[in-house]
Amino acid sequence: MIFGVGLDMIEVSRMSRTLSRTQGLKDRLFTAAEAAYCESKYRSAEHFAARFAAKEAFLKALGTGWRGGLRFNEIEIVNDDWGRPTVVVHGKVREFCRAKGIRGMHVSLSHLREMAGAVVVLESGVEAVGLEASDSDRSGADASASGADESNLN
Ligand SMILES: CC(C)(COP(=O)(O)OP(=O)(O)OC[C@H]1O[C@@H](n2cnc3c(N)ncnc32)[C@H](O)[C@@H]1OP(=O)(O)O)[C@@H](O)C(=O)NCCC(=O)NCCS
């Protein structure tokens, strides 16, 4: 069953300005793996912006907005071998999702030179399969985000 849907858009120039301010801010918003992915791309700010939009879209789908100690870098976008983005949650965000009964998370990104956007769909109430994180769920790149407790909840 659909738990929530979130949509968010952001100007790429705003993301560029934000990222140029401090490295600390980048670390608070993005995992090391996300930063590495985006920085490997030609127009990296577009990819950063799309991921930030996805994090905000996720919080909208959750229905909370940004509150309760949830951290942006605890919502991670990981691309599979085909380039398809997936959501992996860590730490408090993961705990919150478990408490809300969320079992499925879906994300789609799009970005142009000026704008980036994302949509997130969260599912609840389906059979929990592989709820506990396995080694293959781990991006392995965000040791700083939350420690060991992480999962894509699929
Ligand atoms: C996957 C595809 C649809 C992306 O669309 P796009 O208009 O090029 O680019 P968008 O900005 O809208 O989307 C980019 C995002 O698509 C997502 N994406 C990439 N591959 C994906 C896949 N296999 N499944 C789902 N999403 C995918 C990624 O999140 C990517 O952003 P990221 O690299 O920052 O994670 C496109 O690259 C594609 O494969 N098109 C097939 C047709 C084609 O190649 N046409 C070109 C000649 S007209």
The ligand as a Tripos MOL2 file, in Angstrom:
@<TRIPOS>MOLECULE
LIG
   48    50     1     0     0
SMALL
NO_CHARGES

@<TRIPOS>ATOM
      1 C1         17.8240    6.7130  -18.2730 C.3       1 LIG1
      2 C2         17.3580    7.9160  -19.0910 C.3       1 LIG1
      3 C3         15.8900    7.7620  -19.4240 C.3       1 LIG1
      4 C4         17.6240    9.2050  -18.2970 C.3       1 LIG1
      5 O1         16.9170   10.3050  -18.8700 O.3       1 LIG1
      6 P1         17.6320   11.6550  -19.3370 P.3       1 LIG1
      7 O2         16.5830   12.5180  -19.9150 O.co2     1 LIG1
      8 O3         18.8320   11.3230  -20.1310 O.co2     1 LIG1
      9 O4         18.1960   12.3240  -18.0060 O.3       1 LIG1
     10 P2         17.4120   12.8330  -16.6970 P.3       1 LIG1
     11 O5         18.1340   14.0280  -16.1910 O.co2     1 LIG1
     12 O6         15.9470   12.9590  -16.8850 O.co2     1 LIG1
     13 O7         17.6530   11.6250  -15.7140 O.3       1 LIG1
     14 C5         18.9170   11.3330  -15.2390 C.3       1 LIG1
     15 C6         18.7170   10.3730  -14.1290 C.3       1 LIG1
     16 O8         18.0530    9.1940  -14.6340 O.3       1 LIG1
     17 C7         18.2790    8.1600  -13.7170 C.3       1 LIG1
     18 N1         18.5520    6.9350  -14.4150 N.ar      1 LIG1
     19 C8         19.6640    6.6280  -15.1240 C.ar      1 LIG1
     20 N2         19.5550    5.3660  -15.6010 N.ar      1 LIG1
     21 C9         18.3710    4.8670  -15.1640 C.ar      1 LIG1
     22 C10        17.7060    3.6130  -15.2910 C.ar      1 LIG1
     23 N3         18.2450    2.6010  -15.9630 N.pl3     1 LIG1
     24 N4         16.4960    3.4570  -14.7090 N.ar      1 LIG1
     25 C11        15.9420    4.4590  -13.9960 C.ar      1 LIG1
     26 N5         16.5270    5.6960  -13.8310 N.ar      1 LIG1
     27 C12        17.7320    5.8790  -14.4170 C.ar      1 LIG1
     28 C13        19.4650    8.5750  -12.8440 C.3       1 LIG1
     29 O9         18.9880    8.8740  -11.5450 O.3       1 LIG1
     30 C14        19.9720    9.8420  -13.5260 C.3       1 LIG1
     31 O10        20.5010   10.8100  -12.6510 O.3       1 LIG1
     32 P3         21.8410   10.5180  -11.8210 P.3       1 LIG1
     33 O11        22.8820   10.0570  -12.7740 O.co2     1 LIG1
     34 O12        22.1470   11.8440  -11.1900 O.co2     1 LIG1
     35 O13        21.4640    9.4740  -10.8010 O.co2     1 LIG1
     36 C15        18.1590    8.0280  -20.3990 C.3       1 LIG1
     37 O14        19.5290    8.2360  -20.1040 O.3       1 LIG1
     38 C16        18.0120    6.8300  -21.3170 C.2       1 LIG1
     39 O15        18.5630    5.7630  -21.1250 O.2       1 LIG1
     40 N6         17.2540    7.0320  -22.3460 N.am      1 LIG1
     41 C17        17.0670    5.9680  -23.3050 C.3       1 LIG1
     42 C18        16.8980    6.5590  -24.6550 C.3       1 LIG1
     43 C19        18.1090    7.2430  -25.0910 C.2       1 LIG1
     44 O16        19.2270    6.8930  -24.7500 O.2       1 LIG1
     45 N7         17.9100    8.2760  -25.8730 N.am      1 LIG1
     46 C20        18.9910    9.0760  -26.3470 C.3       1 LIG1
     47 C21        18.7830    9.4440  -27.7820 C.3       1 LIG1
     48 S1         17.3290   10.3860  -27.9650 S.3       1 LIG1
@<TRIPOS>BOND
     1     1     2 1
     2     2     3 1
     3     2     4 1
     4     2    36 1
     5     4     5 1
     6     5     6 1
     7     6     7 2
     8     6     8 1
     9     6     9 1
    10     9    10 1
    11    10    11 2
    12    10    12 1
    13    10    13 1
    14    13    14 1
    15    14    15 1
    16    15    16 1
    17    15    30 1
    18    16    17 1
    19    17    18 1
    20    17    28 1
    21    18    19 ar
    22    18    27 ar
    23    19    20 ar
    24    20    21 ar
    25    21    22 ar
    26    21    27 ar
    27    22    23 1
    28    22    24 ar
    29    24    25 ar
    30    25    26 ar
    31    26    27 ar
    32    28    29 1
    33    28    30 1
    34    30    31 1
    35    31    32 1
    36    32    33 2
    37    32    34 1
    38    32    35 1
    39    36    37 1
    40    36    38 1
    41    38    39 2
    42    38    40 1
    43    40    41 1
    44    41    42 1
    45    42    43 1
    46    43    44 2
    47    43    45 1
    48    45    46 1
    49    46    47 1
    50    47    48 1
@<TRIPOS>SUBSTRUCTURE
     1 LIG1         1 GROUP 0 **** ****
